[in-house]
Amino acid sequence: LISFFVSYRLQRQPIYEALAHQEGVHLPGEEAREQLSRLQVHSAIRAADEPLPPDADVETAAEAMRRRQLNAWPVARDGRLLGLLTDERLREGEMVVDHDLAIGDLFEAEPEFPYVHIDQPLSIALERMGSAGVDALPVVSRGDIRKLLGIVTLPEVLKAYGLQSTRNPK
């Protein structure tokens, strides 16, 4: 304990960080780690006031997603999330001969979909967007993943990191 105290007073930077820096490896410092941990989903969330209703037809849903310039959007009724409608799922629905098909019919009984919680880091939202190939994710309650709290989109996440999306300028 005494040796730790003496070494801490003489050199505040840990020896491992100093050696890594000497070798050209630049590790994030405490300040950078703290700043990244503060960037959570709640800093980029938007209200879940416009989810697609499950009884909307495929053409209406496709137009709504084109208008938003996003390739995914949540489908919900009365704050209860049914799933995440993606461009891929829309194309499957457009191939069906029945033009009166509602987007709610495109979902199985218990579909798997990517989502995030409001207290998770934005890096997890980016990772899930990337692995699912979508640029919008539903933000759900920890107690009930069917309770839609909001929506996080790629342009909002990039804005939280201090970047502007060239795809969806605002």
Secondary structure, DSSP 8 states (H G I E B T S, - for coil): -HHHHHHHHH--S-HHHHHHHHTT-----HHHHHHHHH-BGGGTEEE----B-TTSBHHHHHHHHHHHT-SEEEEEETTEEEEEEEHHHHHHHHHSS-TT-BGGGGS-SS-----EETTSBHHHHHHHHHHHT-SEEEEE-SS-TTBEEEEEEHHHHHHHTT---SSS--
